[in-house]
Each structure stands twice: as C-alpha cells, then as structure tokens.
C-alpha cells in the first residue's frame, strides 16, 4: 500500500495521518514482499455499544433509554433481536457478504473507567492491576529498538507502539487510526450518529480501496475503544462511562456474523453496568493465532480462547 493509497483510506475514516489526535502508521514493503494488513481503528472516548448494536427486542432497552434510544422501526436489522444504528447503512453490504463479524460484550475483569488507564490496558493487553512497558503489537512482531526519547504521555505511548511495529522485520502492514468524539456525556444522539456514519463510510471505503489493490483478502480491520457506556441514559441526554461493548472485525477472510452473548439488560451489575462475556485479549489471540498463525500465549502472557471468526 503506497502513501497515496494509505492517506486516502485514512481520510475516508474521517481522520488523516497529519491530524494531531491520530496515530496512523503503515509498514512499507515492496510489492513482491507484501503480506498481511492489520488496521486498528480506535473509537476514542468510549463508544456507546447499546446504540451501535441495538437490542431492539429487549423491552428493558426502551426503559433504560426513553429519550436517546433508537426506535426499532429505524434499526438496521441483523437478526430477530439485534440491529445496527441507522447511520451504519454503509456496512450492510459487508454484513450481507459475510465479511463483518460483530463481537458483543467485550471488556475485561475489574473494568477501569479512566480513559487513559483503560486504553493503556488495551494497548498493552495487561490485567487491570498490571502495568506493562511494551504494547502487544511490539511484543508480537519482534520490534527492534530505537535512540529517540518519546514523551511520557498518551500520544507518546501511541507513537512508541506504532514505531515499534514499524521497526518489525516481518512483512506486516500495521495501520492505527483514531476517530475522536465518543465520550458522549451529553446530547448524544446527533453526535453519535455523525460518528457512526463517518466510521461506516470509512470502513466501506477501506474495503473498496483494498479490494481494488488486491489486498482485501489479506486484510483484517478491528475496532476497539477503552470502554462502553452505561446502559441507562443520564439527565443530559447522554451516557456515562460503562463497561462491555461490541466491536467489529472486517476482512476478506472473516467469517461474518454475531458472536458473544447479547447484552444482558436484566442482569446489570451493582453499578448499573453490563457484565462482560468476551475478554478483549480473545480478540488479540484471534488476530495473532487464527489469522497470523503465531503463538498468542507467549505474547499475551496467558491462554485466551480464540473466536471462530477467521476462514482458512
């Protein structure tokens, strides 16, 4: 993927490599040596999963969200109980083609509701009470070192992870993109619809561009976010920090469908949040093991069950 193609894909997601809030790095390789493409899309701020993949058949959904809930007549139906936000129409062709997997209920035990700390946990694949120096990508792809001192802040941490991936000797293009604005504490409906529309248009453009380049079957796209939102809307027509949420994996080898359990709205925890049913490190184990054929246990520091979402 050359620089022009990379930038066109990045800008299709509503972000660009030069934007201050965006870390987007691709490992450049010669055409004969081109390998797999991993595109990580961060939904920064904590995406509201219940208004992304909507449990429209559950009566508790309308009770919890009397003003910001999406009416079932507007939902893009996936099955008899779940559907996508109407702004995500551009993803429906991928759904029909079986190239998008939606994994529900992703989180981790003892969920931390700090933006910075929770994203650090995702970036390093650590336990909630564990602090690791290296990111999971750096550990996975054998990054070499480099003399440059990076700032000890969130941007510096992201740059370090990206640069370590870039230093890898393996033929893997790693692209990280960030879409800001998901911390929707107030007046969520319009803002969230706009963001999901940008995300969906961007992901559809990614498939189109990489199909044209002959790289779609070698590509895996994965969304992630530091946490989900609280099931019950707040008094400002928004949602506060929560726990488990769904995420998307797309690609030519993805075995599309819904994975994980539907949101258990009748079994919220003592803080009014959703219980998790898929550990986020299962996504990483799937990327590393099922897709890349690597020893995920060594990278993740433990055994995490893979998800059956990759075709051979």
C-alpha positions as CSV (number, residue, x, y, z in Angstrom):
1,X,0.0,0.0,0.0
2,X,1.7,3.3,-1.1
3,X,1.4,6.6,0.8
4,X,-1.3,7.9,-1.5
5,X,-3.5,4.8,-1.1
6,X,-2.8,4.9,2.7
7,X,-3.8,8.5,3.1
8,X,-6.9,8.1,1.0
9,X,-8.1,5.2,3.2
10,X,-7.2,7.1,6.4
11,X,-9.1,10.2,5.3
12,X,-12.1,8.1,4.4
13,X,-12.4,7.3,8.0
14,X,-12.7,11.0,8.9
15,X,-9.2,11.1,10.1
16,X,-5.8,11.9,8.5
17,X,-2.3,10.9,9.3
18,X,-1.3,14.5,9.9
19,X,-4.2,15.2,12.4
20,X,-2.8,15.8,16.0
21,X,-5.2,13.2,17.5
22,X,-4.4,10.5,15.0
23,X,-1.6,7.9,15.1
24,X,-1.6,6.1,11.7
25,X,1.5,4.1,10.6
26,X,1.9,1.7,7.8
27,X,5.0,-0.6,7.3
28,X,6.1,0.0,3.7
29,X,7.2,-3.1,1.9
30,X,8.0,-3.8,-1.8
31,X,5.1,-5.3,-3.8
32,X,6.8,-8.7,-4.1
33,X,7.1,-8.9,-0.3
34,X,3.7,-7.6,0.6
35,X,2.0,-9.6,3.4
36,X,-0.9,-9.1,5.6
37,X,-2.6,-5.7,6.5
38,X,-3.8,-5.1,10.1
39,X,-5.9,-2.0,10.5
40,X,-6.8,-1.0,14.1
41,X,-9.5,1.7,14.5
42,X,-9.7,3.3,17.9
43,X,-13.1,4.8,18.8
44,X,-11.7,7.3,21.2
45,X,-13.7,8.3,24.2
46,X,-15.7,5.1,24.8
47,X,-18.2,4.1,22.2
48,X,-21.9,3.5,23.3
49,X,-22.4,-0.1,22.3
50,X,-26.1,-0.3,23.0
51,X,-26.8,2.4,20.4
52,X,-24.4,0.8,18.0
53,X,-25.6,-2.8,18.1
54,X,-29.1,-2.3,19.4
55,X,-31.0,-5.0,21.3
56,X,-34.3,-3.7,20.0
57,X,-36.4,-6.7,21.0
58,X,-35.5,-6.3,24.7
59,X,-38.1,-4.2,26.4
60,X,-35.6,-3.1,29.0
61,X,-33.7,-1.2,26.3
62,X,-36.6,1.3,25.9
63,X,-36.9,1.6,29.7
64,X,-33.3,2.4,30.1
65,X,-33.2,4.9,27.2
66,X,-36.5,6.7,26.9
67,X,-35.1,9.7,25.1
68,X,-31.9,8.6,23.3
69,X,-33.0,5.0,22.4
70,X,-33.2,4.1,18.7
71,X,-36.7,3.1,17.7
72,X,-37.0,-0.4,16.3
73,X,-38.5,0.9,13.1
74,X,-35.2,2.7,12.3
75,X,-32.9,-0.1,13.3
76,X,-30.9,-2.0,10.5
77,X,-32.0,-5.5,11.5
78,X,-29.3,-8.2,11.8
79,X,-31.5,-10.9,13.3
80,X,-34.7,-11.2,15.2
81,X,-33.4,-9.3,18.2
82,X,-30.4,-7.1,17.2
83,X,-29.7,-4.4,14.7
84,X,-27.3,-1.6,13.8
85,X,-27.7,2.1,14.2
86,X,-29.3,3.6,11.1
87,X,-26.2,5.6,10.4
88,X,-24.3,2.4,9.7
89,X,-26.1,1.5,6.5
90,X,-22.8,1.5,4.5
91,X,-21.8,-1.6,6.5
92,X,-24.8,-3.6,5.5
93,X,-23.3,-4.9,2.2
94,X,-20.4,-6.3,4.2
95,X,-22.8,-7.9,6.6
96,X,-24.7,-9.5,3.7
97,X,-21.4,-10.7,2.1
98,X,-20.4,-12.3,5.4
99,X,-17.3,-10.2,5.8
100,X,-18.0,-8.4,9.1
101,X,-18.1,-10.1,12.5
102,X,-19.7,-8.3,15.4
103,X,-18.4,-9.5,18.8
104,X,-20.7,-8.5,21.6
105,X,-19.9,-7.9,25.3
106,X,-16.2,-7.2,25.0
107,X,-14.4,-6.0,28.1
108,X,-12.1,-7.2,30.9
109,X,-12.4,-8.1,34.6
110,X,-12.4,-5.1,37.0
111,X,-13.1,-2.6,34.3
112,X,-11.2,0.7,34.8
113,X,-13.3,3.7,33.8
114,X,-10.4,6.1,33.3
115,X,-9.9,6.9,29.7
116,X,-6.1,6.9,29.9
117,X,-5.7,3.8,32.1
118,X,-8.2,1.7,30.3
119,X,-6.7,2.5,26.9
120,X,-3.3,1.6,28.4
121,X,-4.7,-1.7,29.4
122,X,-6.0,-2.3,25.8
123,X,-2.7,-1.2,24.3
124,X,-0.5,-3.4,26.5
125,X,-3.0,-6.3,26.8
126,X,-2.5,-6.3,30.6
127,X,-4.7,-7.2,33.5
128,X,-6.5,-4.3,35.2
129,X,-4.0,-4.3,38.1
130,X,-0.9,-4.9,35.9
131,X,1.4,-2.4,34.4
132,X,3.4,-3.4,31.3
133,X,6.0,-1.4,29.4
134,X,5.5,-2.8,25.9
135,X,2.5,-2.9,23.7
136,X,1.0,-6.1,22.5
137,X,2.0,-5.3,18.9
138,X,5.6,-4.7,19.8
139,X,5.7,-8.0,21.7
140,X,4.0,-9.9,18.9
141,X,6.1,-8.6,15.9
142,X,9.5,-8.6,17.4
143,X,10.2,-4.9,17.2
144,X,13.8,-3.7,17.3
145,X,14.9,-0.8,19.5
146,X,15.3,2.9,18.5
147,X,17.6,6.2,20.2
148,X,14.7,8.7,20.2
149,X,13.1,9.7,23.5
150,X,9.4,9.9,23.3
151,X,7.1,11.9,25.6
152,X,5.6,10.1,28.6
153,X,2.0,10.9,27.7
154,X,-0.8,9.2,25.8
155,X,0.4,10.4,22.4
156,X,4.0,9.4,23.2
157,X,2.8,5.9,24.3
158,X,0.8,5.5,21.0
159,X,3.8,6.8,18.9
160,X,6.1,4.3,20.8
161,X,3.8,1.4,20.0
162,X,3.5,2.5,16.3
163,X,7.2,3.0,15.9
164,X,8.0,-0.4,17.4
165,X,5.6,-2.0,15.0
166,X,7.3,-0.1,12.2
167,X,10.6,-1.5,13.3
168,X,9.4,-5.0,12.9
169,X,11.2,-7.3,10.4
170,X,8.1,-9.1,9.5
171,X,6.1,-8.4,6.3
172,X,3.1,-7.0,8.0
173,X,1.5,-3.6,7.4
174,X,0.1,-2.2,10.6
175,X,-2.1,0.9,10.5
176,X,-3.6,2.6,13.5
177,X,-6.4,5.1,13.1
178,X,-8.2,7.1,15.7
179,X,-11.7,8.6,15.4
180,X,-12.3,11.1,18.2
181,X,-15.5,12.2,19.9
182,X,-17.2,9.1,21.5
183,X,-17.2,10.5,25.1
184,X,-20.9,11.3,24.7
185,X,-21.9,12.5,28.2
186,X,-24.5,15.0,26.8
187,X,-26.6,15.4,23.7
188,X,-25.5,12.1,22.4
189,X,-27.9,11.3,19.5
190,X,-26.7,13.7,16.8
191,X,-23.0,13.4,17.7
192,X,-23.1,9.6,17.9
193,X,-25.0,9.3,14.6
194,X,-22.4,11.5,12.9
195,X,-19.5,9.5,14.3
196,X,-21.0,6.1,13.4
197,X,-21.7,7.4,9.9
198,X,-18.1,8.5,9.5
199,X,-16.9,5.2,10.8
200,X,-19.2,3.2,8.5
201,X,-18.4,5.2,5.4
202,X,-14.7,4.9,6.2
203,X,-14.8,1.2,6.7
204,X,-16.7,0.7,3.5
205,X,-14.1,2.8,1.7
206,X,-11.4,0.7,3.2
207,X,-12.9,-2.5,1.7
208,X,-13.3,-0.8,-1.7
209,X,-9.8,0.6,-1.8
210,X,-8.1,-2.6,-0.7
211,X,-10.3,-4.8,-3.0
212,X,-9.1,-2.6,-5.8
213,X,-5.5,-3.1,-4.7
214,X,-6.0,-6.8,-4.5
215,X,-5.3,-6.7,-0.7
216,X,-8.7,-7.2,0.9
217,X,-8.3,-11.0,1.4
218,X,-5.0,-10.3,3.3
219,X,-6.6,-7.6,5.5
220,X,-8.1,-7.6,8.9
221,X,-9.8,-4.5,10.3
222,X,-10.6,-4.3,14.1
223,X,-12.3,-1.6,16.0
224,X,-11.6,-1.0,19.7
225,X,-12.4,1.5,22.5
226,X,-11.4,2.0,26.1
227,X,-14.8,1.0,27.4
228,X,-18.5,1.1,26.6
229,X,-21.2,3.4,28.1
230,X,-23.6,3.0,30.9
231,X,-26.9,1.3,29.8
232,X,-29.1,3.9,31.5
233,X,-29.1,7.3,29.8
234,X,-28.2,10.3,32.1
235,X,-30.1,13.5,32.6
236,X,-28.2,15.3,29.8
237,X,-29.5,13.0,27.0
238,X,-26.1,11.2,27.0
239,X,-24.4,8.2,28.6
240,X,-21.6,8.0,31.2
241,X,-18.6,5.6,31.2
242,X,-19.6,2.0,31.3
243,X,-18.1,-1.4,30.7
244,X,-18.7,-4.0,28.0
245,X,-19.4,-3.1,24.4
246,X,-19.4,-4.7,20.9
247,X,-16.6,-4.4,18.4
248,X,-16.2,-5.1,14.7
249,X,-13.8,-7.2,12.7
250,X,-13.8,-7.0,8.9
251,X,-11.9,-8.6,6.1
252,X,-11.9,-10.9,3.1
253,X,-11.3,-14.0,5.3
254,X,-13.7,-13.0,8.1
255,X,-16.5,-15.4,8.9
256,X,-19.2,-12.9,9.4
257,X,-22.0,-12.9,12.0
258,X,-22.8,-12.1,15.6
259,X,-20.5,-13.5,18.3
260,X,-20.7,-13.4,22.1
261,X,-23.8,-13.0,24.1
262,X,-26.5,-10.3,23.6
263,X,-26.4,-7.6,26.2
264,X,-28.0,-8.8,29.5
265,X,-30.0,-5.7,30.3
266,X,-31.9,-7.6,33.0
267,X,-28.7,-8.6,34.8
268,X,-26.7,-5.3,35.3
269,X,-24.1,-5.3,37.9
270,X,-24.2,-3.3,41.2
271,X,-23.1,-0.2,39.4
272,X,-25.7,-0.5,36.7
273,X,-23.3,-1.7,34.1
274,X,-23.2,-4.6,31.7
275,X,-21.4,-7.8,32.5
276,X,-18.7,-8.7,30.0
277,X,-18.7,-12.1,28.3
278,X,-15.7,-11.8,25.9
279,X,-12.2,-10.7,27.2
280,X,-10.6,-8.2,24.8
281,X,-7.5,-10.3,24.7
282,X,-9.5,-13.0,23.0
283,X,-9.6,-10.6,20.0
284,X,-5.8,-10.3,20.1
285,X,-5.4,-14.1,20.5
286,X,-7.6,-14.5,17.4
287,X,-5.6,-11.9,15.4
288,X,-2.3,-13.5,16.4
289,X,-3.2,-17.2,16.4
290,X,-6.1,-17.8,14.0
291,X,-5.1,-15.1,11.5
292,X,-1.3,-14.9,11.8
293,X,-0.6,-18.4,13.0
294,X,1.6,-17.2,15.9
295,X,1.9,-18.3,19.5
296,X,-0.5,-15.9,21.1
297,X,0.0,-17.3,24.6
298,X,3.6,-16.0,24.7
299,X,2.6,-12.5,23.6
300,X,-0.4,-12.2,25.9
301,X,1.2,-13.8,28.9
302,X,-1.5,-16.4,29.2
303,X,-4.0,-18.5,27.3
304,X,-7.1,-16.8,25.9
305,X,-9.6,-18.7,23.8
306,X,-9.8,-17.6,20.2
307,X,-13.0,-16.8,18.4
308,X,-14.1,-18.7,15.3
309,X,-14.3,-15.7,13.1
310,X,-11.5,-16.4,10.6
311,X,-11.8,-18.6,7.5
312,X,-8.8,-20.6,6.3
